[in-house]
Amino acid sequence: MPAWRARAENFEAEIAKAVVGQARVIRLLTIALFARGHVLLEGDVGVGKTTLLRAAARAVGGAYERIEGTIDLMPGDLIYHTYLAEDGRPRVDEGPVLRAGEDLAIFFFNEINRARPQVHSLLLRLMAERSVSAFNREFHFPHLVVFADRNRVEREETFELPAAARDRFLMEIAISTPTDEATRRALAFDTRFHDGDRLIGSLEQGILSYNELNAVARAIQSEIKASEALERYVLNLWQAIRTPGDAGIQIPGVDTTRLVAAGASPRGLSYLVRAARVAAWLDGRTMAVPEDVRAVFYETMAHRIFFEPVYEMRRETIARELIDALFETVPVP
């Protein structure tokens, strides 16, 4: 496994050449890839989400496909598209999901909340089973990781993801504009960031060998251990995040006994442990520690916590405060 850890470090360094000022985002993306989990990206327009995924796809190897969410998008548009050929006859070709076959490694659904619930349903199956039915047969995508982002600016003609859909994502990662002056100056004035195709083409290809990642991921989960003390800590965090009032968690201006409507599912807890094991492995340890759990907790659990409607509009702020208070309240072993 040390050789693969070196490859993971090389992967992160290569991505950082194209996406500057986003070290934590790159680390979380790496964790998701080795945990074999899907990712929901959050961020304003133009912060580099597409560049990040194109860079990751090149460094992972395999095929990269994307589709734009629109109000008139239908499930079939992911599977096939029809057109009139030069001879005037109708033709049917594979859509973005089927085009690369089993070599599909990264699929990006841009502005997923612009698509209708029927499209979300198909995407859910693709995420859960890595397969779809089309043309009277089953298509399988064993190496696939799905990324999606949401349009957070416009509210018209959008369809928010239901709880079941959000729970399928291992992580929800926020990408913000870099704040340090040197990085901002480079993004504005360094011409290598102005030509996205050339920038991506300059990166090393196939660092992680996409068709080997499933086996490596299984080995990581088997190799990295968790002590009984850590297991108790994770279970205590889980209980406290579901019933924060009973756990003694206090947030100014919030009634924590009436804050959480639902969330933090068993699937979410298993995802948290998977991500924490990968975090420990990337840091060169064979045992997961509380710091690994805390390092990935917000991104793996916050989107699974559903607040009562009176608090939902302040979700981002309250979720941060809730998890900060959680870490201060639940004793660390």
MOWOBEL-V615186 format. One record per helix or strand of 3 or more residues. SS is the DSSP state (alpha for helix, beta for strand). FROM is the first residue (numbers start at 1). LEN is the number of residues. If there is no record, write none. Layout:
BEGIN
ss->[SS & SS]
from->[FROM & FROM]
len->[LEN & LEN]
END
This chain:
BEGIN
ss->[alpha & alpha & beta & alpha & beta & alpha & beta & beta & alpha & beta & alpha & alpha & beta & beta & beta & alpha & beta & alpha & alpha & alpha & alpha & alpha & alpha & beta & alpha & alpha & beta & alpha & alpha]
from->[2 & 23 & 38 & 49 & 63 & 76 & 80 & 90 & 101 & 104 & 112 & 117 & 131 & 137 & 145 & 163 & 169 & 181 & 191 & 196 & 210 & 228 & 256 & 260 & 266 & 290 & 305 & 309 & 315]
len->[17 & 13 & 5 & 12 & 6 & 4 & 5 & 5 & 3 & 7 & 3 & 13 & 4 & 4 & 5 & 5 & 6 & 9 & 3 & 6 & 14 & 15 & 3 & 4 & 17 & 15 & 3 & 4 & 15]
END
